[in-house]
């Protein structure tokens, strides 16, 4: 029996070209000239993806369209690009991710997660999608009356503080970390500015540090990890989930790029257009695999949401001890 998949809505060709970025978050600017060049060959295939995602027969326009897409897939090698990048980092894939987010990745994502207008359509859409995911997490905690209690929150993979900062403003005690020292430093700077602007002095000062997920320690009421699993293959994601679960006393909230037939194909098409923003691997995950890892760690999913914009797709799960 096949894997269960999240139903995907019909996606246009421009969305497909940027999908490898949208799922998580490795974003890129689309090239209109290249899009126009292959539209005739690929559009019939993309038109059928929505039906495939809904469990209906995959409709393709013509043998020429399939041949055109097959040629593009065969003549590109994103895996080689990423392997070369990891090799440059001594064969350590996580180090290559760290190097990326301390350099060109930081420059890109600092803008995407900021307020500057110097972003393109794709980047703005990803900013909007990520903000929706953050808002859902905050609303969950508010609905349960948790934030007013000053709960401790470990924000693993905090980026520039898009979740940590509003939680700190709401009264949570924050311990945030990111594999990138540049990201963690930017998050701390933004948090201090936000607290000063709000005239708020937390009982416990928010803490930001550079740390990989596997090295985080301590105990917290709530552990969050948003849009980070895209950097982990499933076996490492399982270990990461187990570790994060061991840090949480009451609640674990994670998000990931869902793996479906349609999304997988769209991601691969997006990889036809290499660039520095797509230099790291991007892994999609079956929801049932993520939930299985949570169950194995003694946790049960109690709430779930899906955020989908044109270029951002993220499945959000909240789990509590079983």
Wavefront OBJ file of the C-alpha trace (Angstrom):
o trace
v 0.000 0.000 0.000
v 1.427 3.394 -0.957
v 2.326 6.252 1.335
v -0.428 8.600 2.365
v 0.024 12.083 0.970
v -1.272 15.556 1.630
v -3.569 16.672 -1.182
v -1.886 19.221 -3.414
v -3.714 21.964 -5.232
v -3.089 22.633 -8.917
v 0.267 24.335 -9.357
v 1.423 26.481 -12.263
v 4.750 26.076 -14.061
v 6.323 29.118 -12.341
v 5.423 27.548 -9.010
v 7.066 24.313 -10.101
v 10.294 26.009 -11.068
v 10.635 27.492 -7.617
v 9.400 24.555 -5.590
v 12.795 23.353 -4.434
v 13.048 26.722 -2.722
v 9.494 26.963 -1.462
v 9.223 23.820 0.539
v 11.705 25.266 2.932
v 12.760 26.700 2.309
v 15.640 26.905 -0.109
v 14.284 29.830 -2.168
v 15.298 31.138 -5.562
v 14.375 33.722 -8.148
v 12.677 32.276 -11.190
v 14.121 32.958 -14.610
v 11.387 34.029 -17.016
v 13.485 33.437 -20.096
v 14.103 29.826 -19.108
v 10.476 29.389 -18.125
v 9.292 30.516 -21.553
v 11.820 28.247 -23.220
v 10.454 25.044 -21.703
v 6.823 25.971 -21.094
v 5.585 24.132 -24.174
v 7.379 20.944 -23.204
v 6.593 20.873 -19.494
v 3.197 22.543 -19.032
v 1.158 19.483 -20.108
v 2.935 17.430 -17.443
v 2.414 20.034 -14.736
v -1.261 20.360 -15.652
v -1.739 16.743 -14.622
v 0.070 16.964 -11.299
v -2.945 18.189 -9.365
v -4.951 15.182 -10.509
v -2.069 12.930 -9.497
v -1.977 14.535 -6.057
v -5.692 13.844 -5.666
v -5.266 10.176 -6.518
v -6.591 10.544 -10.074
v -4.806 9.305 -13.210
v -1.849 11.456 -14.245
v -2.689 13.240 -17.480
v 0.116 14.187 -19.818
v -0.337 16.201 -22.967
v 1.883 14.379 -25.391
v 4.852 12.096 -25.859
v 6.848 15.157 -26.871
v 6.115 16.813 -23.524
v 7.285 13.742 -21.609
v 10.401 13.472 -23.754
v 11.178 17.136 -23.218
v 10.853 16.838 -19.457
v 12.840 13.600 -19.397
v 15.668 15.262 -21.290
v 15.779 18.174 -18.840
v 15.799 15.831 -15.847
v 18.492 13.628 -17.348
v 20.828 16.475 -18.266
v 20.855 18.127 -14.854
v 22.508 16.805 -11.726
v 21.578 18.768 -8.576
v 22.851 15.927 -6.408
v 26.340 16.338 -7.851
v 26.282 20.072 -7.090
v 25.365 19.389 -3.482
v 27.799 16.527 -3.107
v 30.558 18.801 -4.369
v 29.513 21.412 -1.829
v 29.625 18.866 1.000
v 33.012 17.668 -0.240
v 34.317 21.211 0.039
v 33.175 21.107 3.666
v 35.173 17.928 4.290
v 32.283 15.595 3.453
v 30.155 16.924 6.298
v 26.697 17.761 4.940
v 25.660 19.668 8.055
v 28.829 21.746 7.870
v 27.953 22.642 4.284
v 24.535 23.809 5.535
v 26.228 25.794 8.302
v 28.649 27.407 5.844
v 25.785 28.276 3.505
v 23.704 29.978 6.200
v 26.708 31.911 7.444
v 27.390 33.343 3.968
v 25.160 33.638 0.893
v 22.280 31.883 2.643
v 22.309 34.414 5.470
v 22.258 37.300 3.009
v 19.203 35.850 1.274
v 17.221 34.704 4.302
v 17.972 37.784 6.386
v 16.069 39.711 3.721
v 13.290 37.163 3.323
v 12.629 37.059 7.077
v 12.978 40.815 7.438
v 10.855 43.793 6.453
v 12.887 45.129 3.551
v 11.119 45.677 0.238
v 14.240 44.490 -1.591
v 12.771 41.063 -2.245
v 11.346 39.533 -5.390
v 7.920 37.944 -5.837
v 9.078 34.486 -4.827
v 10.884 35.708 -1.716
v 7.899 37.823 -0.652
v 5.584 34.852 -1.059
v 7.877 32.662 1.083
v 8.003 35.405 3.723
v 4.194 35.458 3.768
v 3.932 31.669 3.986
v 6.438 31.371 6.815
v 4.698 34.183 8.705
v 1.434 32.232 8.461
v 3.084 29.162 9.997
v 4.530 31.276 12.827
v 1.123 32.849 13.433
v -0.494 29.423 13.748
v 2.003 28.372 16.408
v 1.454 31.544 18.414
v -2.324 31.146 18.165
v -2.105 27.556 19.442
v -0.161 28.674 22.496
v -2.507 31.590 23.115
v -5.577 29.384 22.804
v -4.198 27.136 25.530
v -3.355 30.120 27.760
v 0.287 29.039 27.882
v 2.085 32.276 27.011
v 0.660 34.257 29.929
v 2.264 31.707 32.258
v 5.786 32.568 31.120
v 6.525 29.086 29.832
v 10.026 28.084 28.768
v 10.409 27.634 25.003
v 13.312 26.126 23.104
v 13.216 27.427 19.532
v 15.474 25.026 17.635
v 16.666 26.392 14.305
v 15.440 29.887 15.163
v 16.698 31.600 12.001
v 16.446 35.363 12.450
v 13.938 35.027 15.292
v 10.613 35.070 13.437
v 9.032 32.872 16.134
v 11.307 33.554 19.117
v 10.755 37.311 19.090
v 6.927 37.367 19.184
v 6.984 34.639 21.837
v 9.373 36.717 23.949
v 7.094 39.738 23.542
v 4.203 37.592 24.780
v 6.108 36.693 27.953
v 7.666 33.322 27.165
v 11.157 32.536 28.431
v 13.152 31.923 25.244
v 16.194 29.747 24.593
v 16.822 29.913 20.846
v 19.572 28.482 18.693
v 20.579 28.135 15.073
v 23.350 26.240 13.311
v 24.423 29.599 11.855
v 26.121 32.106 14.152
v 25.109 34.827 11.698
v 21.446 33.855 12.011
v 21.545 33.560 15.813
v 23.315 36.902 16.090
v 20.762 38.600 13.855
v 17.909 37.055 15.858
v 19.381 38.388 19.112
v 19.794 41.864 17.624
v 16.233 41.930 16.326
v 14.866 40.636 19.626
v 16.610 43.326 21.659
v 15.294 46.008 19.314
v 11.739 44.619 19.497
v 11.769 44.434 23.301
v 13.102 47.988 23.575
v 10.497 49.274 21.141
v 7.750 47.569 23.164
v 9.185 48.846 26.456
v 9.296 45.276 27.726
v 11.849 43.787 30.107
v 11.487 39.991 30.339
v 11.875 38.315 33.713
v 14.451 36.094 32.046
v 16.448 37.575 29.177
v 16.027 35.680 25.894
v 19.075 33.582 25.023
v 20.347 33.122 21.474
v 23.270 30.888 20.582
v 24.884 29.130 17.646
v 24.241 25.418 18.050
v 23.214 22.486 15.881
v 20.036 20.649 16.811
v 21.847 17.568 18.049
v 23.811 19.605 20.600
v 20.886 21.391 22.250
v 20.450 20.418 25.886
v 18.163 21.268 28.805
v 14.497 20.872 29.612
v 11.707 23.127 28.345
v 7.945 23.295 28.575
v 7.697 23.626 24.788
v 10.135 22.839 21.991
v 9.593 24.281 18.517
v 11.408 23.513 15.279
v 9.981 25.203 12.197
v 11.031 24.567 8.611
v 14.323 22.918 9.562
v 13.675 19.268 8.688
v 14.176 20.062 5.016
v 17.920 19.773 5.704
v 17.603 16.238 7.136
v 17.067 12.917 5.319
v 14.443 10.755 7.020
v 16.830 8.667 9.128
v 18.505 11.761 10.543
v 15.133 13.460 10.900
v 13.961 10.543 13.057
v 16.973 10.970 15.347
v 16.411 14.736 15.452
v 12.758 14.277 16.426
v 13.739 11.825 19.162
v 16.296 14.278 20.545
v 13.955 17.276 20.451
v 11.244 15.205 22.137
v 13.650 14.431 24.976
v 14.015 18.165 25.629
v 10.283 18.885 25.935
v 8.191 18.400 29.054
v 4.779 19.210 27.613
v 4.718 20.072 23.922
v 6.680 19.614 20.697
v 5.818 21.650 17.594
v 7.538 20.895 14.291
v 6.984 21.722 10.630
v 8.329 20.129 7.474
v 7.923 20.086 3.693
v 5.410 17.291 2.978
v 6.338 14.584 0.494
v 3.677 13.849 -2.087
v 3.901 12.735 -5.705
v 3.108 16.202 -7.010
v 5.450 18.041 -4.639
v 8.281 15.616 -5.357
v 8.003 16.189 -9.095
v 7.734 19.947 -8.660
v 10.806 19.960 -6.459
v 12.751 18.054 -9.095
v 11.675 20.463 -11.814
v 12.785 23.365 -9.647
v 16.201 21.738 -9.428
v 16.622 22.142 -13.180
v 17.645 25.727 -12.494
v 20.721 25.707 -10.243
v 21.921 28.716 -8.318
v 23.726 29.543 -5.087
v 20.413 29.700 -3.210
v 19.759 26.026 -4.025
v 23.179 24.756 -3.057
v 22.078 22.624 -0.097
v 19.995 19.464 -0.218
v 16.259 19.766 0.322
v 14.444 16.745 1.780
v 10.697 16.189 1.736
v 9.067 13.930 4.336
v 5.989 11.725 4.399
v 3.711 12.883 7.197
v 3.161 9.312 8.356
v 6.937 8.859 8.761
v 7.209 11.991 10.890
v 4.251 10.914 12.994
v 5.731 7.432 13.373
v 8.943 8.958 14.757
v 6.920 11.037 17.213
v 4.963 7.985 18.347
v 8.169 5.991 18.812
v 9.456 8.764 21.091
v 6.287 8.547 23.195
v 4.414 11.485 21.689
v 1.028 11.801 19.984
v -0.011 14.392 17.409
v -2.926 16.445 18.734
v -3.129 19.282 16.204
v -2.027 19.716 12.612
v -2.158 22.473 10.012
v -1.041 22.968 6.415
v 0.291 26.243 5.051
v 0.452 26.504 1.280
v 1.110 29.608 -0.774
v 2.419 29.778 -4.327
v 6.011 29.000 -3.326
v 5.842 27.819 0.300
v 4.493 24.478 1.531
v 4.778 23.473 5.176
v 3.001 20.879 7.312
v 2.738 21.839 10.985
v 2.296 19.286 13.777
v 1.786 19.750 17.514
v 2.471 16.727 19.682
v 2.097 15.996 23.381
v 3.233 13.103 25.498
v 1.085 10.045 24.889
l 1 2 3 4 5 6 7 8 9 10 11 12 13 14 15 16 17 18 19 20 21 22 23 24 25 26 27 28 29 30 31 32 33 34 35 36 37 38 39 40 41 42 43 44 45 46 47 48 49 50 51 52 53 54 55 56 57 58 59 60 61 62 63 64 65 66 67 68 69 70 71 72 73 74 75 76 77 78 79 80 81 82 83 84 85 86 87 88 89 90 91 92 93 94 95 96 97 98 99 100 101 102 103 104 105 106 107 108 109 110 111 112 113 114 115 116 117 118 119 120 121 122 123 124 125 126 127 128 129 130 131 132 133 134 135 136 137 138 139 140 141 142 143 144 145 146 147 148 149 150 151 152 153 154 155 156 157 158 159 160 161 162 163 164 165 166 167 168 169 170 171 172 173 174 175 176 177 178 179 180 181 182 183 184 185 186 187 188 189 190 191 192 193 194 195 196 197 198 199 200 201 202 203 204 205 206 207 208 209 210 211 212 213 214 215 216 217 218 219 220 221 222 223 224 225 226 227 228 229 230 231 232 233 234 235 236 237 238 239 240 241 242 243 244 245 246 247 248 249 250 251 252 253 254 255 256 257 258 259 260 261 262 263 264 265 266 267 268 269 270 271 272 273 274 275 276 277 278 279 280 281 282 283 284 285 286 287 288 289 290 291 292 293 294 295 296 297 298 299 300 301 302 303 304 305 306 307 308 309 310 311 312 313 314 315 316 317 318 319 320 321 322
